Amino acid sequence: MDQRALFFMIAAAVAALLTTVIDDTLRYVPELVAITYAVLAAASYLDWRTNKR
């Protein structure tokens, strides 16, 4: 697996865990960061998979 995709998946998990300790008024920030990192992980993995051949 691509190292970038692995990093983005871990970063998305950490951001998702932060939603449990953040105040309700700012909860959207780690949620958006987690979604962004998940999309980046998927794009990075797909890029690695198509260029592997």
C-alpha positions in Angstrom: 0.0 0.0 0.0 1.1 3.5 -0.7 2.7 5.3 2.3 0.8 8.5 1.6 -2.5 6.7 1.7 -1.6 5.0 5.0 -0.6 8.4 6.5 -3.9 10.0 5.3 -5.9 7.1 6.8 -4.2 7.4 10.2 -4.6 11.2 10.1 -8.3 10.8 9.3 -8.7 8.4 12.3 -7.0 10.8 14.6 -9.2 13.7 13.5 -12.2 11.5 13.9 -11.2 10.7 17.5 -10.8 14.4 18.2 -14.5 14.9 17.6 -15.1 13.2 20.9 -13.1 15.8 23.0 -13.9 19.0 21.1 -16.7 21.3 22.2 -20.0 21.2 20.2 -19.4 24.6 18.7 -16.2 23.6 17.0 -17.0 19.9 16.3 -17.3 20.6 12.6 -13.6 21.3 12.2 -12.2 17.8 13.0 -15.2 16.3 11.1 -14.3 18.2 8.0 -10.6 17.4 8.4 -11.4 13.7 8.8 -13.5 13.7 5.7 -10.8 15.6 3.8 -8.1 13.1 4.8 -10.3 10.2 4.0 -10.8 11.5 0.5 -7.1 12.2 0.1 -6.4 8.6 1.3 -8.7 7.2 -1.3 -7.3 9.4 -4.1 -3.8 8.5 -3.1 -4.5 4.8 -3.1 -6.2 4.9 -6.4 -3.3 6.9 -7.9 -0.8 4.3 -6.5 -2.9 1.4 -7.8 -3.3 2.7 -11.4 0.4 3.7 -11.6 1.6 0.3 -10.2 1.1 -1.5 -13.5 
